[in-house]
């Protein structure tokens, strides 16, 4: 018997499963295990937020878990003018640093086309405010729509800026097409902001 509320000792049934089986029966439960060599760079208030993105894509890993081994793509088989990945939380927090971790690089895209502008970090100060550009990830390589220029999955890019309140954050840019010019998409392993 488990105590449900003060004084209530009504018995109820529970189902227990080993951790590796969690979520395997279409339940909304997942166990995350860190990737080998994974180091958390600090706790971001956006690690508990709601993920947002320009397209649902066909790879739907987490982008706010601090783990470069999980990623999401904006792939939909069509050309895209912009691709973004972000996180929203319930109340604004002050942030002054952002870390964007590149997702996977595929033959047909998965990176941002820096020839049309480096990936930008944007914030929403309130739920109703417009997106506001805070800066560019200037260390991002000089990629083109067809050449990732050696960009490796899991590469981290940092941006420091004057503190701003943020209820939502995102990385946005022009997606690349690789060897398939009639479509384009980007990918993201993580986008987090810190105080």
N, C-alpha and C positions, 0 to 999 in steps of 0.2 A: 504494500500500500504506500502511496505517496500522498503527502499533504497538499491538497489543491488550494485551499484558502483556510484562514484561521478557523479551526474547529471542524472542518469538513474532512472526514476520513473515508469518503466514498471510494471504493476500489474502481480502478479502470485498467484497461489492457494497454500494453505498449508493445511495439514491435522493435526489436533490436537487431541491428545488422553490423557486421564488421565494417570498419572504416572504408576499406577498399570497395565495398559494395554500395556505399552511399550514393544516391542519385541514379542508380542503375535501373530502377523500376519507375522511371518517369516522375520521380519525386523532386521537389525544388530544393534539393540539398546537394551540395558539392563539397568535397574535401580537397583543399589545395595543399600540395606539398611543394616545397621550394625546389627550384631547379638546382643541379649541382653547381657550386661556385657562386650562387646567388647571394648578394650582399644588399640589404636594405639600406638606402642612403639616408634614412630619416623618416619620420612619420609625417605624412601629408594629410591635412583635413579632407582632401579629395579622395582618399583611399576608401571612403565609405559612401561615396556619392553614386548618383545615377548616371550611367554612361550614355553619351549622346554621339551621334555620328551622321554624316551626310547620306550614307547608303548602308544598309544592313550587311552587305557583302556575303561571301560564301565561306569565310573563316571568321568565327565569332569568339575569339579568345578575349580575355579581360584586358583592359587598357588602363586600369587604375589599381592594380594589385601589387605594383612594385616589382613584378617578375618579368624580365625581358624574354622569357621563354614562352609567354602567352602573347598573342597578338590578334588584331582584327584588321580586315581589309575592306575597302570600299568597292570591291569588284562587283559589277553588274552586267558586264559584257558590252557596255555602251561607253561612248566618249563622255567624259565629265569635265566641266570647266573648273570645278573646285572640289576638293575632298577635305573633310575635317573630322577630327576625333576629339571628344571632350568629355568633361565630367561636370555635373551640376550637384549642388548641395542645397540644403534648406535655408541656411542663413549665411550672410556674407562674412568672410574672414579676411584679414589683411594678409596679402602675399607680396613677396619681393623677389622670389626666385622660382623659375620653372625648369623642369627637366623633361625633355622629350626623348623617348627611346624609339629608334627606328624599328619598324617591324620587318617582315621578311621581304627579300628582293627576289622577284620572279623574272622569267624571260620576257614576260609581257606586261611588266609594271611592278608596282609595289613601293615606289619611292615618289618623292616630290620633284617636279621639274624646276630646278633652281635657276635655269636660264630665264624663267618668267617670274622670278622672285623667290628668295629663300622662304622656307616655311615660317609662318608668323605665329606668335602667341597672342591670343586674344582673351579678354575677360568680359563678363557681364557684371556690372556693379550691383545690380538688383535683378530680380526675376523679369521685370518689365523693361529694363534698359537695353539699348542696342549693344551689339558686340563692339568692343573697342580694342584696337591693336595696341599692344604694349611694346612689342619689339620683334625682331627677327632672330632666328637661330643662325647667326652669322658663321658659325663653324661648320654648318652643313656643307657637304662637298658641292662643287660646281657641276651638278648633274644636269642632264638634258632630258628630253622626253624619251630618248632611246638609249641613253647610256647612264648607268648608275654610278659611274666613276669610282668604283671600288667600295661603295657604301656597303657595310656589313650589317646583317641583322643584329640587333641588340646594341648598336652604337648609341651612346648617350650624348645629347646636346643640352647645354645649360645656358640659361639666360637670367641675368640679374637686372633688376629695375627698381625704380622708386616705389615704395610700398603703395599698393592700391587695394581697395576692398573688392572682393570677388565672390559671387554666388555661383558662377560657372566659369570654366576655363576651356580653351580648346587650342589645338594646333591646326592650322589650315594652310593650304597651298594648292598649287596646280598639280594634279596627278600625272604620272608618266605612263606611256603606252608600250615601252619596250619594242618588241618586234611585231606588235599587232596594232597598227596605226588607227584602226577604226574604233578602238576602245582605249580607256585609260583608267588607272586606279592607283591608290596609295595604300600604305599599311602603317600601323602604329602598334608598338608593343606597350608603351606607357606614355601618359601625359599627366604629370603631377605638378602641383605648385606648393610652395612652402612659405612659412612666415619669415 
